């Protein structure tokens, strides 16, 4: 079989077309499965769904927890190497099994992963790993998420009403020197009590950009100065409304 080579973004798009994401790894058993699968195929390395933002924030593209790590710490992170690959052979600079940062623009083989039982009509001649291991994506979604550009998010329950006493946080990220453009396409909350706050960075300690509450004319646009934005949504103990929906994309 001819195993395709794609850039990180292209590979992630293929996996999404298969109702999955680039593979996330949460145990030594999953790592061994990948090794054993590729052992007879003479593949030196593959993309995995891991990214590093600003050299300090590791995440999986499928949103699952960062609970297993095999990054080779002898390698220094570089701003041009935000994506990760797993080495499937040893040489003078890389060790079998270890994860390494790499340029997202390098074309290489990849593996996809999707939840068991997912009904997907797409068909593509690449490798898909399905596992029965429980992960956060198998449970009820929360309103705290790390999202890669381009993407969408909304208040819990949208287009129905959100609930009381929410404390949501959405971390938005893009790669390299790109910036983020955030657009709210619909917005209505309890005025003065249920609020969205937007920060230009990776936390609420970053530069404050805006606070939204009540009924807002849409669309609303906000642009970051770097490759991350942080958005919070808090509600009080009474009155619920439809909330909001938003999308974001990368800017040069």
Helices and strands as residue ranges (DSSP letters): H 8-17, E 21-22, H 28-38, G 39-41, E 45-53, E 57-60, E 83-87, E 99-102, E 109-110, E 112-115, E 128-131, G 136-138, E 144-148, E 151-154, E 167-173, E 179-188, E 195-200, E 207-213, E 220-223, E 228-234, E 243-251
